[in-house]
Amino acid sequence: MTKNEIESTKSKDIDIREEKEIVTKNKGGRPPLNLDTRQIYELAKLHCTAIEIAAVMGCSVSTLDKSFSELIKKGREDGKTTLRKYMWKAAANGSVSMMIWLSKQILGMREPQVIEVVREEAKGTFNQWYDQTTKV
């Protein structure tokens, strides 16, 4: 490049040498992460913790909290819905334990409580034993 060409580019307020330096200059910082949102959603749907998701994705928990908190909430809610669907399906297919569990959770049913009454003779025996063992 001749001296005149450099002078003409300067007159346009552009220096080619500076422009090349700007293009090749390292801007610093980390390169942006390209995280697979589908995988984050699927892991959240399985109710993986934020620490587990971050480990699989190779990022920090704070990155997940800042950028993907709504996606993770949606995945967890969808996971609950899927689990509920499979629980109902198991109960409909005759799983007695699932029927019992769902009846307790949803219908509020409880197993009867057995309360034992201790006879007075046994109380006296316990009290005597307790008094003997606690004497110093």
N, C-alpha and C positions, 0 to 999 in steps of 0.2 A: 504494500500500500504506500502510495507516495505521500509526500508531505502535504500536497494540495488536497488529496482525498481526506486525509485526517482532519485538515482545517475545515473542509466542507461538512464533514460529519459533526464536528464540534459546533459549527454554526447552527446545526439543527438540534443542538442540546443532547446529542447522543454520541457516545464514544464507543465504538465497536469493541475495543479492548475491555472496557468496563462491562459491557453487556456479556461478553464471554465469561468474565469472572463471576458475574451474577448467576449465569446459567449453571456453571460448574461448582459454585459455592455450596458447601454442605450447610443446609438450613438447621441442622441439629435436631435433637429430640429423637424419640423412638419412631420407627416406622409404624404406620397405622396397622392395627390388628384387623384381619379379615375373619371375623367369627361367624360360624354357621348358625344362623338364628334357628333353623329347623332343629339342629342338634341340641341347642340350648332348651328349646321348647320341649323336646322329647325327654330330656333329662329331668326337667322340672315336672313333667307329667308323671314320671316315676318317683317323684318326691325326693330327688337327690338334694342334698344340702348345697348351699351356695359354695361352700369350700370344695365339695366334690365336683360340682359343675366347673368351677374355676380351674381345678386340677386337670380335668379332661380337656378343657378348651385352651389351656395354657395362658390364662390371664389372671388378673387379681380379682378378689371378691369385690373390691370397690368399683372396678370396671363394670362388673355385672350389675351392681347396685345402681350405678349412674346411668347405664345405657340400656339395661335389659330388665329392669325390675317389673315393668308391666307385663312383659312377655313371660317372665317366670311365674308371676301371679296367675296369669291365664293358664299356663301349663299345669300348675298345681291344681287349679279348680277343675280343669278338664280331666286330670288324673283321678280326682275324687269321683267325678261323674262316671268314668269308666269302671272304677272299682265297684261303685254302687250297682251299676248295671250287671256286672259279673256276679255280685252277691245275690241279687234278685234272681238271676238265671239259675244259680246253684240251688237256691231255695225252691224254685219252681220245678227243678229236676229231681227234687226229693231229698236234698241234703238236710237231714234232721238237725245237725248242729248249726247250720246256717239259719234254719227256720227259728230255732231257739234264740240264737244271737239277735236276729232281726226283730223278733217279737219283744225281746228285752229292750233293745235300743229304740225302736220306733213306736211300739205299742205301750211301752212302760211296764211290761209284765215283769214280775220278780218271782224268784223261787221262795217258797215259804221258809221263814226263819225258825229254827229249832232253838228253844231256850231251855236250858237244863236247870232244874231246881236242885240245889245242893241241900242235903238233909242237915239238920242241926248237929247230929253226931259228927259228921265230917268236918263241919266248921270248927267245932271244938278241937278236933284232932289237928287241924291245920294251925289253929291259934296256938296250941301247945307247942307244936313243932317250931313255929315262927318265934315264939318267946324264947325257946331254948337256943335257937341258932343266933339270935341277935344279942344275947347277953355277952358282955365282955368280961 
